[in-house]
């Protein structure tokens, strides 16, 4: 079964930094376009960042210049480096492969809370 396990979230003050990890099992990560998503309480899930198998990256406008997506194919793990965090970045963060392949089973996500 293809699964993703997110980790690395926590509570951070505005302006702080966090790095999230997404450990994938059941498939080779380097063969897929991968995505990060987030969902705030009472809101729909939104797309955050994307990385292709060739390493091309793209980001949602609110996180441009502050977030960096990366992957370690040897570890079959994807990362999201977040800096200059804002309260509006608060939410449950998920990773998945691009829906063109069909989503993996959704993980539990990892909670990011940005608050003073």
N, C-alpha and C positions, 0 to 999 in steps of 0.2 A: 504494500500500500504506500502511495506517495504521500508524505507528510512534511509539514514544516513546523518547527518549534522556535518560537520567538523568545528572546531574553534580552536583558540589559537595561530595561526601563527602570525608572525610579522617580524620586521627587527632587526637583532642582529649582533654584531661584531664577527669575528672569535674567537673561544674559548668560546663563550657564550652558554646559555642554553635556551630552550623553552620546554613547555609541551603542546602537542596538545590533543584535546578531539574529540571524535566521539560519538555523541548521536544518538542512533538507535531507530526507532519506527517501529511498525508493526510485530515484532517478539521478542522472548525472547533470549537475547544475550547469555545466558549461554548454549544454545543448539548447538552453532555453532563454528566452527573454524573461527577466524577473522583475517583480514590482514590489514596492512598499505601499501600503494603504494605512489610513488611520480613521478612527471613528470616535467622535466626541459624544458625550451624553446627550441624548435627544436629537442627534443629527445622523444623517446617512453616512455610510462609509465613503471616504474620498481617496482618490489616488494621490500619492505623494511623489514617487520617484520610480524610474525605470532604468534598467541596464540590459543591453543586448548581449548575446554571446560573444560579439566582437568588441565589447567594452564601451559602446556608445551610451551616453547617459542623457536623461532628460528629467525635468522636475516640474512640479506644480508651481505656479507663479508665487504663492505665498512663502515658499521655502527656497527659492532660487538665491544662491549666494551664501546660504546658511547651512544647507544639508549636502552631504556627499554620499552617494551610493557606490558600493564596491562589492567585489566578490573574491573569494579564495576558492578556486576550483578544486585544489588538492584537499581542502577541508570540507568541500561541498557546503560552504557557508557564505551567506550574503550579509552585508553590513550596511548600516545607515549611521553615518557620523553627523551629529546635530550640534550646532553651535549657535550662539546668540539667541537662545531659546526665548520664546514669548509665551504668555499665558494661553494664547489661542492655539499653540501647538499641543496643548493638553489633549490626551485621548488614548485610546487603545490602539496600538500599532500592530499591523499584521503584514506578513509577507506571503506572496504567492507567485506562481508563474503566470505569464500572460494568458488571458482567457482564450486566445486562439487555440491553445492546446487543451482546453478544459482545465478549470481550476484544480489544484491539489485540494485534498481535505484541508479545511481551514484549521489553523492552530488556535490556541487559546489567546494569542496576542500577548503583548507586553505593555504595561501601563506606563505612560509618561505623564507626569504631573508637573506643570511649571507654575509655581506660586511663591509669593513672598511671605 
